[in-house]
């Protein structure tokens, strides 16, 4: 395990011999009456005085006669559809120390519960002078250990990248994060930076980022056996979005450090694939730029060339993510992958439609849609299918170019996806318009940067998703 991945976990065989972990007993309301009879009379009184009845989210630390806490109780209530996520509240709230699962409902998924623990234990402490060690969960099932650690490490990577302010997570720093990940798994990495983007025909990435003090770039990671199905994962990496000449308001700009969240999601999914050695030929592409304002910034009304050859009239400089993705998607499609997936913090319209926790999913093939959605429900990482409604392409029509980059105030998430589809052509492709942020804390999801849809996609890939009939429309 890497240090970052293992912080909330320890293998049973690595537990110090003199340590007895605190038992975490997870109970439904129906189980509480029977379970409580096995407690000491003092513990029963202690629980009763605190009105513990194993309702959903209730938790209590039970002391022994010597005053030491050897048991933690967590209530699930009854018929809780997200029961496993409640373990995240323990990861977030328990004091440092070692813990292990004790009583556990047979209907619960221990793997998901451990993942939730690690997700809840996350803290972004880079800038804090006082750092607190998380509670550590003992993993004693080797069959789930690798995936649990990989999932939590990927979530941590994604959250850390998004949470880091733009002053420390500019284009060069985001490229370095990709290089660090590639080095961890002995993957190949390359980048095209600054004026070289023009020479190698990535004009839209260059145009979006040319006004910033750090040069724009395309970063690519290649990993895996070339004989395995090729998967392209593309991420929007706008490290800060001022809106460009169509500048955002103060409130609109406040969270724009998270506009590279698509790249963070792409790296997180790449991490999970490589950490668990899935039989995939991975091609990860990050389209990285800062959308800044300067004398050479691109303007509303400009017409940009693209790698594909289409011309794009700029209706709004704040619709920049789809521009950088257009060039990156074109490059990914040139390699003829079995499937392409992109992640992007693309539109406010997606948040209006589905809120912050449910990313819309668009796909130009029927086969993966229901499968990915089912895996999302099973992994407590839901996604929602939205239509590539072809008549709305008319909203992107331009009188002077192949298309324009924004479609007006209606169906903004759909028109953004339709814009991207033009650069995919006929390659099997899926697009996630993710928020990358959690506005308020909830179990396993602390306030701040968050990851959506990655665990759903990973579960689909692990189940052999790339072997489905993806070429059929």
N, C-alpha and C positions, 0 to 999 in steps of 0.2 A: 504494500500500500504506500502511496505517496503520503507525505506528512499532511498535506491539505486534505486529502481524501479521508485519512484515518482519524482525524481529530475527534469526531463523535463516536468512533467505533474502536474496538479492540478484539482480536481473535481470542477465543477461549484459551488456546494453548499459550498465548502471550500474557495472560493475566498473571500478575505477581502472586506467588504462592500464599502469601499472607493476607490476601484480599478476599473478602467475602462480599460479592456484589449484592446490592439492595434488590429485592424481588419487586418486579412491576407486575401487579395482578390486574388484568383488564377484564371488566365484568359488565354484563348487561344488567338491567334493572331486575329482570326475572331471576338471574343467577345470584343476586346479592343476598337474599334471605338464606339460601343454603350455604353459601360461602361464609357468611358472617358467623355461623355456628362453629366454625373451625378457629375463630379468633379467640384470644383470651377475653375474659369478662371486661378487663380494663380497656382493651382495644375496642370492644363493642360499644362501651360507654363513650369512649373518645369519639368514635365515628358518629354515634347518635347525637352527641352534643353539638356536632358540626353539621348535622342534618344530611349526612352522606347516605344516599340511597341509590347510588350508581346511575344517576341521571346523566344524560349526554354531556360530556365535558367536565363533570365533577371529578375532582382529584383531591387526595388527602395523603399525607405522610403519617404512617402509624408508628409510634414509638414502642420499644420493648420496655420491660420493667426497669432496665438500667438507663432509660431515657434515649437510647440510641435508635435511630430510624433504620429498620431492616426491611420495611415493606412499604410500597407505594400502591395505592389503589386508584384506578382510573375508571370512571363510569362511562358507559356507552348509551345508556337509555335503552330503547328498543327500536329495532328496524331502522337504524341509522345508515343511510346509503353511503356515507363517507366515514365510516367508523374508524378505518385505519388512520385517517388524517388526524384524529384526536391525539395519537401518539406524538404528533408534532408539538402539541402544547406542553408535553412533559420535556421534550428536548429543549424547549424554550425557557422553561421555568424552574426546573430542578437544579439544585446546587451541584457543583462539581463533584465527581465521584464516579463509581462504577455501578452499573445497573444491568439486570438481565430480565428477560421475560419470564414470568411465572405462569399463573393461571391465564388462559387465553381462550376465547371462544373459538369453537371449531369452524365457525363460519368466516372467521377473519383470515386474511392473508398475511402471514408473518413477514414475508418479504416486503410487502407494501408498508406494513407497520414500521419496519426498521428504516425504510426509505423516508417515511414521514418523520420519524425521530430525527434523522440526520438533517432533513430539510428544516425542521423546527429549531434545531440547535445552531443554525447558521447565524453568525453575527458579522457585520461588516465593521471591523475594528482597525482598519488601516491607519486612521487618523486619531484614534483614541489613545490617550496616554496610559490609561489603565485597561488592561485586557483581562478578560475572564475566561478561564478554561471551560469548555462545555461539559455537560454530563456525558459520560462515555457508556455506550451500550455494548455489552459483550455479545459477539456473534459466535454461536456454537454450531451453526449449520453451514458447512462448507459449500453446499449446493446453491445457497443463495448469497453467499458472502461476496463473490466477485461482482455480481450485478448490483447488489445494494451499494457497495463502495463506489462502483463506476457511476451509478445514477446520482448519488449524492455529490460526488466529485464534480460531475458535469454541471449539476445545479449550482454548486458553489462557484465554479468557474464562470458560468453565465452571469450570476448575480454580482460577483466581484467586478467583472468587466463593466457592467452597466452602472453599478453604484459609484465607480471611480469617476471623479470630476474630469471634465474635458481638459483641464489644465494638465492632468497627469495621464489622460487617455486620448491623446491626439492620434493622428494617422500613424506616426512612427511607433508609438507605444502599442497600438492595436496590431500593427504588423509584428511587433516583437512577441506579443502574446501568441500569435499564430505560429511563429518560429519556435517558441518554447514548447508549445503543444506538439509540433512536428518532431522536435528533438526527443521528447519524452517517449515517442513511439517509433522512432527511427523512420520517419516519413520524409519524403522529399518536399522541399518548399522553395518557392521562387516568387519574385515580385517584379512588377513593372511600375516605375515611379516617375512622376513629373512629366517632363517633355517627351520621355520615352513612350508615354501613353499615346501621344499623337503619332509618333513614328511607327508604332505597332498597331495603330487603328483602334483606339479606345477613346474616341473624341468626346463622348458624353461624360465619362468619368472625369476626364481632364477638365471639361468646361465647368462642371459643378464645383470642383475643388481648386481651380487655378487662382482664386482670389485669397486663399488662406495662406498663412505663414508657413505651414507644413504642406508639402506637396501631396496631391492625391496619388492613389496607387491601386493596383490590382494584385492581390496576394493569392497564391494557389498552393494547395497541399495535395500531394498524391500519395496514396498508401494502398497496400494490399496486392494480392495476386492478380495479375492482368487477366487471368482466365476466369475470374469471378465476375458476376454481373456488375457493370459500371454504374455507380450512383454519383450524381453531381448534387452537391449541397451548396447553395448560393446564399450569401448573407449581405444585407444592406449595412454598410459601415459608415454612416454619417456621424462622425465623432462629436460634432456639435452643429445644430441647425439654427442659424439666425433667421431663416426664412429667405435669406438673400435680399435682393432689392425689394421684394414683397415682404418686408421685415415683419417678424412676429411681434406681438405685444409683449410686455414684461412678463405677464402671467404665462403666456404661451411659450416663452423661451425658458422659463424657470427649470423645466425638466428635460431640456433638450440634450443634456449629456447622455440620455438614454436612447438617442436616435441611432446609435450603433448597435441597438439591441438585436437586430436581425443577424448581424455578424456574430454576436455573442451566442445566439441560439445555434447558428451553424457550427461554431467551434464546439459547443456543448454536445451536439449530436455526433459530430466527428469523434469527440473524446469517447463517447459511449461505444461507438462502433469499434474503435481501435482498442479500447481497454478490454473489451470482451471478445475481440478477435473474430468478429462476424465475417462470413465469407463474402466480402464485398470489395470491389475495386473502387476505392473512395477518391473523389475529386472534389475538394472543398475550395470554393472561390469566394473571396471577400472583396467587395467593391467599396473602397475606403476613400473618404474625402471629408473635409469640413466645409459646410456651406456658409461661407463668410461673405462680407461685403467689403469691396475695395474698388479701386479705379478700374480694374480689369474683370470685375464680376460679370457673369452673364446676365442678360436683361430680359424682362418681359418683351415679347415681340421678336426676339432673336430666333433664328432657325438654325438648329444644330444638326450636323451629320451624325450618323451612328455607325457602329461596326457592321450592322446588318445591311446598311445601304439606305434604309429609310431616313427621311428627314423629319425633324420634330420641331414644330413651332412652340415656343415657350409662352404658354398662357399665364403661368404663375411660377415664379422661381422657388416657391415653397413646396412645389411638387417635384423635388429634386431626387428623392430616393428611387423613383421609378426610372429616372434617367440613368443613374449609375448601374442599376440592376439590368437595364436593357442591354448594355454592352457586355456585362458579365454573363447574362443568360445566353446571349449569342455565342460567346466563347464556349460555354459549357455544352451547348447543343452541337457545336462543331465536332465534338469528340464522340458523338453518337452514343450517349449513355442509355442504359435501359430505362432510367427514370431520372427526373430532375425535381428537386425540392428547394424552394426558396423561403426564407424567413425575412420579414421586414416590419419595422415599426412604420407602417406606411400611411395610414389615414385615420383622422379623427372620426370619420364616418363609421368605421368599424366599431369604435367604442360607443357611439350613439346607438348603433343597431344592437350590439350584443354585450356591451359593458366591458369592464377591464379584464375579466377572468375567463372569457370564452372567445378564443380567437376564431375568426372565420377562416374556413378552408375552401379554396377554389381548386378545381382539378379538371383537366381536359380529357380525362379518361374515366369511364364509369367504374371499372373494376376496383380501384383502391378506395373509393369514397366510403362505402359502408364499412369496409374492413378497418380502415384507420379510425373511423368514428367509434366502432365497437371496441377497439383496443383502447381508445381514449377513455371510454366509460369504465372499462375494466381496470385501467391504471389510475383512475381518479384524476385524469388529465384530459378533460373533455375538450373537443373541438366541434365546430358546427359548419356543416356544408352550406355554402352560398353559391348562387348560380353565375356562370359566365354568360350573362344574358346578352346574346349577340346583337339584338336591336339597339342596345345602348352604345354600340360602337359609333353610332351617328353623333353622339355627344363629343367624340374625340376628333371629329372631322375638322380639317383646316383647309381654307381656300388657297393657301400658298405652300403647304408642305404635305408630306404623307399623312401626318396626324399631328395633333397637339398634345401637350403633356397633362392637361387637366380637362375634366368634363363638366365643370359647373357644380352647382350645389346639390344636385340630385344623385343618389346612388353612388356616392364617392368611392366606397370600397370596391364596388363592382366595376366602375370605369377604370380604376387603378389596376385591377386585375386584368381587365381587357387590354389595357396598354401593355402590360407585361407579356400577355399571350402573343402579341404581335411579334415579339422577339424570340419566342420559343418555337414558333412555326408549328410543326407537327410532332415534336418530341413529346413523349409522355411526361407530364409535369403537374406539380402540385404547389400551391402558393398559400402561405400563412401570413395574414395581416395581424401581427401580434403586438400587444401593448408593451410588454416587457416590464410592467410596473404593477405593484400591488398597493393601492391607495390606503388601505388600512389592514392591520394585522388580523390574521385568522389562523386556525390550526395548521401548522407546517408551512405557512406562508407569512413570514414577517413583513411588515411594511417596508416598502422600497423595491429594489429591482427583483424581478421574478421571471421564471422560465415557464412558458406555456407551449404545449403541443409536442415537445421534444420526446418525452417519455412515451406518448402515444405512438409517434412515428417509429421510435426504436422498437417497441413491442411488435409493430407490424413488420418491420424489417427482420427481426429475430424469428418471427413465425414464417419467414419465407416470402414476404411480400413482393420482392423483386422477381420471384418466379411465377407470379400471377400473369394473366394474359394482358399485359400492360399495353401492348401495341394496338389492341382493339379499342375503338372509340365507344 
